[in-house]
């Protein structure tokens, strides 16, 4: 039986510290980006920061998706409990 993505993500969050760190950092970046985009005006520094944060967030999303694919296909290393 196939495990849905949400269940798989929950399993990895509980069992894989590296995956958990990726998700936490992704969430933190999302919050900072939301804060920046809610501003009516961004300084040049803030505009550069926003672009940089968005790039890093996309990198993290790719890493999260890659970990989910590995887990789904059984290519992930065995987790010790």
N, C-alpha and C positions, 0 to 999 in steps of 0.2 A: 504494500500500500504506500502510495506516495505521501510524503510529508509536505504540507503546504509551507510556503515561505515564512509566514508568521511563526509557525511552530518551530521551524528550523532555526530561525533567528533567536527565538526564546531559548532553545536548547544551547545554542552557541554562546549566548550571553551568560548562561549559567556555568558552562563548562570550559570556556576558552577566554582566558584573561586578555590575550592580545586582541581578540575580536571585540571584547567588551570595551577595551581602550579605544579602538577605532570608532565604535558607535558613540562613545562619550565625546570624543573629540569632534566628530561630525555634528553632534547635537550642539555642542558649545559654539562651533563656528556658525551654525545656523542661527543661533540666538544673536551673536554679534552682527551678522549680516543683516538680520531683521532690524536690529537697533539702528544700524547705519542707514538702511533704506527708508526708515521711518523719519529721518531728518529731512527738513525742507531744503537744507543746503549742506553740502559736504566740502570741506577744505580739500586742497590738492592732496594732502597727506591721507585724508580719509578716503578719497576716491581711489588712490593707489592701494590702500589697505583693503578696501572692499573687493577690488579685482583680485588681489592676492589671496584673500580669504575664500573667494568663490572658486579659484583654481584649486586650492588645497582641499576644499570641501568635495569637489569633483574627484580628486585623487582618492580621497577616503571612501567615497561612494563606490568607486571602482574596486578598491581593495575589499570592501564589505561584500560586494556582489561576487567577487572572485572567491572569497572564503565560503560563501553560501553555495556556489557552484561546486567547489571542491567537496564540501560536506554532502551535498546532494548526490554526487557521483561516487562517493566513497573514496576519494583521493586524499582526504584529510588525514593527517597523522592521528594515531590513536590518542585519545585524551585520558589522562590519569585522574582518578577521582579522589 
